[in-house]
């Protein structure tokens, strides 16, 4: 069995599709491209593919990853070219490489970088916003309410500690506001690094909730873009497409 990892982007045209819809789009593209994908056994076979950290609805990304099991070897460039021809234009495979590591991408993700564009109806200066964000980060503890679904599909909220999950934060002014967002009084960019993955994961929207509730920054709209994903190899955070992450 051969394994291959791809890196791909998700643009504006598909930012409102769910993770399940994304998987279905790849399944259809695989069938159309006639690639040598391995299938699971059983009554309802599925292509053997594993995606990295699911992207929430409404976000865009330039750094998504997925692993594929193949029944025969194929050149990464050929795999990428054939699959791109069958995928929607808003999903583009940008990299592909053979993978010998047995650890799949979902189990490997340890961190993520995001660009958060936040917009407020309040007139807040950049200096004030930076002070408020700095005061929030100086706390030893930042607790927010996280929604959780019960076994009976009921909704409950529990308090979670997010301060250890915040790796780095950098606040910048927005030089040119995107179309449709000119109506807001204030706008800022937050470049954020969070712990991510199955062991510890901070969703950007939870951090934005902390800004609203504890940093006194009223965020009424946001745009979120995932800039990078990382895996931890030998104590170092590296790109999932790095050779050290593939062997």
Rosetta blueprint (number, residue, H / E / L):
1 X L
2 X E
3 X E
4 X E
5 X E
6 X E
7 X E
8 X E
9 X E
10 X E
11 X L
12 X H
13 X H
14 X H
15 X L
16 X L
17 X L
18 X L
19 X H
20 X H
21 X H
22 X H
23 X H
24 X H
25 X H
26 X H
27 X H
28 X H
29 X H
30 X H
31 X H
32 X H
33 X H
34 X L
35 X L
36 X L
37 X E
38 X L
39 X E
40 X L
41 X L
42 X L
43 X L
44 X L
45 X L
46 X L
47 X E
48 X L
49 X E
50 X E
51 X E
52 X L
53 X L
54 X L
55 X L
56 X L
57 X L
58 X L
59 X L
60 X E
61 X E
62 X E
63 X E
64 X E
65 X E
66 X E
67 X E
68 X E
69 X E
70 X E
71 X L
72 X L
73 X L
74 X L
75 X L
76 X H
77 X H
78 X H
79 X H
80 X H
81 X H
82 X H
83 X H
84 X H
85 X H
86 X H
87 X L
88 X L
89 X L
90 X L
91 X E
92 X E
93 X E
94 X E
95 X E
96 X E
97 X E
98 X E
99 X L
100 X L
101 X L
102 X L
103 X L
104 X L
105 X H
106 X H
107 X H
108 X H
109 X E
110 X E
111 X E
112 X E
113 X E
114 X E
115 X E
116 X E
117 X E
118 X E
119 X E
120 X E
121 X L
122 X L
123 X L
124 X L
125 X L
126 X H
127 X H
128 X H
129 X H
130 X H
131 X H
132 X H
133 X H
134 X H
135 X H
136 X H
137 X H
138 X L
139 X L
140 X L
141 X L
142 X L
143 X E
144 X E
145 X E
146 X E
147 X E
148 X E
149 X E
150 X L
151 X L
152 X L
153 X L
154 X L
155 X E
156 X E
157 X E
158 X E
159 X E
160 X E
161 X E
162 X L
163 X H
164 X H
165 X H
166 X E
167 X E
168 X E
169 X E
170 X E
171 X E
172 X E
173 X E
174 X L
175 X L
176 X L
177 X L
178 X L
179 X L
180 X L
181 X L
182 X L
183 X L
184 X L
185 X L
186 X E
187 X E
188 X E
189 X E
190 X E
191 X E
192 X E
193 X E
194 X E
195 X E
196 X L
197 X L
198 X L
199 X L
200 X L
201 X L
202 X L
203 X L
204 X H
205 X H
206 X H
207 X H
208 X H
209 X H
210 X H
211 X H
212 X H
213 X H
214 X H
215 X L
216 X L
217 X L
218 X L
219 X L
220 X L
221 X E
222 X E
223 X E
224 X E
225 X E
226 X E
227 X E
228 X E
229 X E
230 X E
231 X E
232 X E
233 X E
234 X L
235 X L
236 X E
237 X E
238 X E
239 X L
240 X L
241 X L
242 X L
243 X H
244 X H
245 X H
246 X H
247 X L
